[in-house]
């Protein structure tokens, strides 16, 4: 079964850091581009970051550029999002999603809450 | 940056009725547009990709059309499980703000 499972969310103070992980199974992870997408409470979907299959091409939304870093370890079938200098407006459910020009597989998400 | 505008924001219909949801792009996205369904507490689910192709396992009552800047998601006869929020997305990653489909 094709599956993505996020982890690493939690409560963090403003200015703090958090590292999210996404474990992939049931498909050849190294062949696929990946994304992080977030959803603030009661709001719509916001694309956060993209990484190519090899990791050589990376894009970020302006809202997180310079603070978040996407990476992957194809040997471990894992995707990561390092989040630094967190702000209250980063509070959201964070999803990882497989990319095919559209997002065909999504994880269930992990919740990040930025609050003092 | 491509902006996607969905309308209406909320659509109130009854089971069995036809639903028509719109997504307009600020510039041409060719046919590179996808539609997703999201229910409360769940991750989004891919319904339609490349404007008109149904994803695996999606019922035939869901259909997509359009190209360029104007796109439509049609649900031919609403089932109770179809009441949810629907998002469009371009291949650039941008999402529309969503249309909430609610029971009338």
Contacts between the chains, C-beta under 8 A, distances in Angstrom:
chain1	res1	chain2	res2	distance
A	35	B	93	7.1
A	37	B	44	8.0
A	37	B	95	8.0
A	44	B	87	6.6
A	44	B	95	6.2
A	44	B	96	7.6
A	44	B	97	5.1
A	44	B	98	4.7
A	45	B	36	7.7
A	45	B	38	7.7
A	45	B	44	6.5
A	45	B	87	5.6
A	45	B	89	7.7
A	45	B	95	4.4
A	45	B	98	7.6
A	46	B	95	6.9
A	47	B	89	7.9
A	47	B	93	3.8
A	47	B	94	6.6
A	47	B	95	6.5
A	50	B	93	6.5
A	59	B	93	7.5
A	61	B	93	7.8
A	95	B	43	5.8
A	95	B	44	7.5
A	100	B	49	7.5
A	101	B	32	6.2
A	101	B	49	7.3
A	101	B	50	7.5
A	101	B	91	5.0
A	102	B	32	8.0
A	102	B	34	3.7
A	102	B	46	6.3
A	102	B	49	4.2
A	102	B	50	7.4
A	102	B	89	6.8
A	102	B	91	7.0
A	103	B	34	7.3
A	103	B	36	7.7
A	103	B	44	7.5
A	103	B	46	6.5
A	103	B	89	7.3
A	104	B	46	5.1
A	104	B	49	7.3
A	104	B	55	6.6
A	106	B	43	4.2
A	106	B	44	5.8
A	106	B	45	7.4
A	106	B	46	8.0
A	107	B	43	6.5
A	108	B	42	7.8
A	108	B	43	5.5
A	109	B	43	5.9
